[in-house]
Amino acid sequence: MSMSVDIPADLNDEDDTGFVWTFLDEALDPSVIVPGAIVLAGDPDDPAVVQVVDLDERPAGTIVHLRPLPGRFEDYEAFVRRLLPSPDPA
């Protein structure tokens, strides 16, 4: 399944903090990338649910630290679908 991710990231690329990192300017909508937010990251063909840990402003740009959440993307998708209202029958 291919889809848009909120922020592209190499989920195997950790820095000295121990968290996955990427640049904020690569986000689809940087306004949703805030500490504590749960977003979709990685690659469109292999997305992962992650939590934004922090934003670290550096001369080269703002670095976003991400914490991958346990489980498969599909597990979270099923959870979200249960929360959405059912469509009204026509």
N, C-alpha and C positions, 0 to 999 in steps of 0.2 A: 504494500500500500504506500503510495507516494502522496505527500501532503506538504503544505507550507509549515515551516518551523518558525517560532517567534524569533529565535536567534541561532544562526549556524554556529556549530562548535565541534571541535574534534574531542569527543568524549573520553579519549585516552590521554589527552594532553593536560597534565596537572603541573602547576607551578610549585614554588617552595611553600605555599600555604597548604598544599595537599588537595586543593580544589581544582576542578576543571576551569579553564579560563578562555575568554574570547573578548573581542572588542565590541563595545556598545554600538559603534557606528554601523555594525553589520546587522543589527536587529531590524526586523521588518517594521516594527513600531517601537522606537526606543522608549516611549512614554510608559509602556507596560513592563519594562525591565527595571523594576525597583526592588530593593531588599525585601525579602519575604515572599515575593510573588512566586507563584507556581506557573511555569511556562513550558513550552515545548522547545527542545533544543536538539542539536545534533545535525543530522543529515535528513533531507526530505524522505529518503528511502528507508531510513532507520532512525526514527525519532525517539526521543526519550523525554520523560517527564522529569523536570529538574526544579529545584528551588534556587532563586537568586539569593546569594549569600551577601554580597556587597558590591559596591561600585568603587573602583580605585582610580582616581584621576592621575594620569601620568603625562609626561611631555608628548609621548607618541599617541596618546588617546586614552579614553576611559576603558579600563579593563573591568570586565564583569566576571565575578567568581560564581560558579554554579555547583550545586550539590545534587548529583543524580539521585533520584528517589528509587527505592527498591521496587522490583516487579517489572512486568512488561508493559509497554504502552497500551496494549489491548486491554489490560486489566483496568487501567484508569479510564479508558474510553467507555467501557461498560458501566463503570461507576457514574460517570458524567451523564450518560444516556438515561440512567435511572432517575437522575435529579431533574432532567428537563420535563416540562409539562407535556402530557400526551396531546396530540393534535385532536381538535374537536371533530367528531364524525360529521360528515357532510349530510 
